[in-house]
Amino acid sequence: MIIQSTRVWVSGQFMEAQIEMENGTITGIYTYGEKPVDADYGTDRIVPGFIDVHTHGAYGFDTNDGDEEGLRNWVKRVPGDEGVTSILPATITQSEEILTKALENIVHVVESGYEGADIVGIHFEGPYLDTAYKGAQPEEFILDSDIEQFERYVKASHNMIKIVTYAPEHDPDYRLTKYCAAHDIVASMGHSAANYKQALLGVANGARSMTHVYNGMTAYNHREPNLVGAAMRFRDVYGEIICDGCHSSLVAVNNLFAAKGRDYTVMISDSLRPKGLPQGIYTSGGLEIEVYPDGSAHLTSGKKPLAGSTLQINRGLQILVEKAMIPFDAALNSCTINPATMLRIDNKKGKLMAGHDADIVVLADNYDIVQTYCKGTAMK
């Protein structure tokens, strides 16, 4: 199959080109008009498929549900709705029984086959967090890091856990940090009361990322930079950012991109089960949440803090470029090549390049999804 457009994203720029794909792989990129095409997308932008490394659910499904059909429906619909071609379903703090069931459900779906976005791993958010910065994580299940327990989770996941969100100050002797580094798992600091020095020691012992920067962590102060200051200062540590305009001001989003450059910021949705559903009241991690008119999700109890989002990645890209004034290449990198590089799958994901997976998004000027291809299969 060959598709073409006058704007195909190659090596940080648009060019007039054709993309040939076969058996799920890009087999060649050619001069525009060189060969007969199956689809001509005119001036629509053709970009790499989006990668969401932190998303809990959508369409009424939550990863913790451990529901096979819910997961299948989610990964089948998300490419056409928002251009996501690779995904890491994220768990939320809960009992070992529920988390194990969630992991086993993902493994079953992957090993038995499915349609849609490529499940390239699992994001294990908690339970090794700080209670003061727990956000929407249920406190009764929060623990200090426990290597023996975590090894059971890794076994249940068939080694599919690729990211762990944890609080480094609750990781005695940085045992979990070092374990992750030794097993090619991204240790991501978040939901944490860590100060700057503790964050620095986390990185020194193997942490490679920070989870939803600004949210669920110690705030920046000019005399004590804390975890937010560390996110700004550690130039070669990845930083997730929820780009819905609710979790962080557009100024703060711009500041993070300015500090980290075009290669180390990772856009995430942090979406919950209400994504794709009407406003209303739902549950997440056993807690009740309400979706507001702006799409933000809040706990219904206490001071009603933010509890995740309903953000679609294509709209996050639009917010970055059109409202936060992030250059297009840096914004696009944050949901394509940056997460791929962080996960060390950039040899097959994140670029439009011969030999890479044919994960492709055709994007209109208003950021609507015209078409998505998951390993060469049209999903809309």
N, C-alpha and C positions, 0 to 999 in steps of 0.2 A: 504494500500500500504506500502511496506517495501523497503527501499534502503539501500545500505551499501557501505563502503569504509574502507580502512586501515588507513585513516586520517579523522576523524570526530572531529570537534572542540567542546570540552566539558570542561567547567570550566577552560578556559585559556590554554588548551593543546590539542594536537591531540591524539586520541585513535582509535583503531580498533573497529568499532561498526556498528550496524544497527539502522536505524531510522524508526519507524512505525508511519504512519500518517493516520488519518481518520476524515472525516467531517471538514477539514481545520485545524485540531489540531494535534500536536505531541502527540501520545498516549503512546509511550514507546521508550526507547533506550536500546538495548540489545547487548550482546556479539556478535562480528563478526562471521558470519556463523551459528548462533544459529537457525534461521528460514529461510524458503525459501524466496527468494527476488524477487522483480519485476524489480529491476535495480541494477547492481553491477558496481560501478564507479572505481573499482581498487584502484589506488593510488591517484586519484584526490582528492583534498581537499574539504570537505563538511563543509561549514561555515554558520552562520546565514545570512539571507537576509539583504542587505544593506538598510540603511535609509538615505535619502537625505532631510534635513530640510530646504534647501535654494536653490531653483531651479526655474527659471522663465519660462522655456519652452524648446522646442526641436522640431525637425521635421517640422519647419515652424510655430509653434504655440507659442504664448506668453500668459501667464495667463491673462494679461490685455485685450486680444482680446475678451474675453467673448464668445468664440466659442465652442459649445458643442462637435462637431466632432473632433476639434483640440485637446481638452483635452482628449477625449476618445482614440484617436490614440496615444497620448503621453504615457498615463499610461499603455496602452496595449503593447507598444513596448519596454519600458525602462527596464522591467525585463530581457528579453532575450538578450538585447544589452549590459547591464552593471550590471545586478544583483541587481538592486534596487527593493525592494519589498514593501517599504513604502515611501511615498512622501508627502511633504508639498509644493504645488504650491505657488510660491511667487509673490506678486504683486509688482509694481513699482509706484512711485509717479505719480499721475495724478489727474484729476478732480474728484470730488465726484461722478458725474454721471458715469464715466467710471469705477471707482473702485467698485462702488455698483453693476454695471452690471457684473463685473468679479467675485465678491463674489457670486452673485445669480447664475451664470453659474456653479460654482463649486458645490454649494448646489444642484442644479437641477440634475447634473450628479450623485452625491453621492446618492441622494434620489431615483433616477429612476433606478439605477443599472449600473454597468460597469464591464469590465474585466481588470485584470492586477494589477499593484501596488496599494496597499491600500492607499487611500487618508486619512491620519490620522489627517489632519488639514490644516490650511492656514498660511503662513508666510506673514505678512503685513509689507512690507518694505517701510517706509515713510507713509504719507508725512511730518512727524514731525521731520525734519532733520535740519542740518546746511548747509547753502548755500556754505560756503567755502569748505566743504568736501562732496559736493553733488555727486561727481562722475558722473555717467550717469543718474542721476535723474533730470528731467526737473525743473528748478529753479522756474518757474512761479507758480507752484502748491505747493511749500514747505511752511509749516506753523509751528507756535508754536503749541504745543500740545493742543488739543481741546477735552475735555472729552465728551461734548454733541455730537459732530460729531462722535467721536470714538464709542460711544454707538450705533449710527445709523449703523455703519459698523458692529459691533458685532451682532446686530439684523439681518441685511441683510445676514450675514454669518451663521445664525442659531447656533451661538456660536462655529463655527469651527475655528475662529482665535485662534491660539495657540502660535504664536510668533509675537512680534512687534519689529521692528528695529526703534529706535528713538534716538534723541540727548538729553541727560539728561539736558544739560544746557539750552535747550529751553522747559523745562517742568516746568512751574511755580508751586512752592510749591510741586513739584514731584507728581502732581495729577495723571498723566497717569501711572507713576511708581507704585504708591500705588493701583490704580485701577487694574492694571494687576496682582499684587501680590494677591489681594483679589479675583480675578476671575480665578485663575489658568492659567494665560497667561504669557508666558516667556517674560519679558521685556529685550530686548537685545540692548545694547548701541552700536551705530555705525553711520556712516556718521556724525561724531560729532567733534566739536572743544573743547570738554571738557578737562580740565586739570585733574591732578591726584585727587585733592580734590573733584572736581565735580563728578568724577567717583566713588569715595569712598562713597559720599553721595547718589549717585544713587543706589549703592549696599545696603547701609544702609536702603534705602526706598523700596527695593524689587527687584531691577534688578538682573537677574540671569545669564546673558550671555553677550557676546560681538560679534558683527557681523563682519565677515571676518577680523580678526585681521591683523593689519598692513595696510590694505587698507581702505580708507575713514575715517581716524582718525588721531589725533595728534600724531606725531612721538616721539619716545623715545629720551630723552636727559639725560645725567648723572646728571644734576642739576635740571631738570624738567622732571620727568618720563612720564608725560602725560598719554594718554589713552593706548598706547602700553605698557608702564611700568606698568600700572594698570593690564593689561591682564596677564603680567608675575607674578605680585605680588599676585593677588587675586587667591589663589590656589583652592578655592572651588567655583569659578565662571566659567561657561563654556565659551570656546572660539572657535568660528568657524574659520576654516582655509581653503582657496582654495588651493588645493595641485596639481596645474597644472605645477609648476615650472616656471610660468610666473608672477603670481601675487606677489609671495614672493620668495626670493632666498631659495635654499635648506638648507642653513645655518640657515636662519631665521626660517624656518619650524622646523628644528631640535631643535633650541633654545626654541621655544614655547612648544614643546612636553616635553623637558627636564624640563622646568619651571613648567608645569602644571601636569606632571605625566601621567599615563595611563588612568585616569578616567574622565578628564574634557576637553579634546580636541575633537572637532567635525569637521570631514571632511565634506565639502560641495562642490557642483559643481558650484553654482552660474551661472548655464548655461542659455543661451539665446536661442531664436528661431532657430539660425543657427546650433545648435548641431544636428549632424546626416545629415547635408546638406553640399554641396560643399562650398569651399571658395567663398567669394563674399561680396556684400553690402546688408545689411538688415536694419530693423528698430527695435528699442526697446524703449518703453515709448515715442514714437513720435520722437525719436532721431535717426539719421543715424549712423550705425556702420559698420565696415569692419572686416571680419575674416581674420587673417594673416595665413601664412603657418604653424606656430607653434600651431595653434588652438586658439590663444588668440583673443579677440574681442576688437576693439578700436573705439572710436568716430572718425568720419571723419573730425570733425571740430577742430579748435584751435590747441593745442599741441598733439592732438590725444591720450588722456589718455586711459587706460584700461577701459573696459565697460562690464565686465562679461567674461564668459568662454564658451568653448564647451566641458569641461571635462566630461569624463565618470568615474563613481565612481570606477569601477574595475581598471582603469588606474591610478586613484589617489592613490589607495592602492599600486599598483606596484611602483609608484614614491616614496611613503613614505618608503617602505621597501627596494627597490633596489637602490634608489638614495639618499634619505635623511637619510638613515641608521636608520630609526625608528624600534625598535623591533616589530616583527610581532604582538604580542599580543596588544601592544599599538596602532599600526596602524589599526588593525581590530576593536578594541574597538571604535575607532573614527568614524566608520561608521555603528556600530551595537548597542552595549549596551549603549554607552555614549549618543547618541541622544535619545534613548529610555528612559533612566533614566531622562534626562533633561525634556522630555515631560511627564514624569510620566506614561509611558505605558510599563515599563519594566516588569510588571506582565504578559505580553503576547507577547512582541516583544524583539528582540535583543539577544536572547539566543537559543541554541538548548537544549530544556528541555521539559520533559513531562508536558503537560498542556498549553504550549505556542503555538502560531500560527505556522503552518507549513510553515514558510517563510524561504526558504533554497536556498543556492547557491552552485552549484558544480563548483569548480574553478580549472582550469588547472595550471600547474606549470608556464606557461607563462602569467597567469592571464586572459586568455580567459575564457569566460563564456561557460561551457559545458552544463549546464542546470540550470534553475531557477524554483523554486516552490513558487507560491503565494497562501498561505493557502492551500497547498497540490495540487494545480493545476499546471501542467507543462506548462511553458510559452515559451519554445523554442523547 
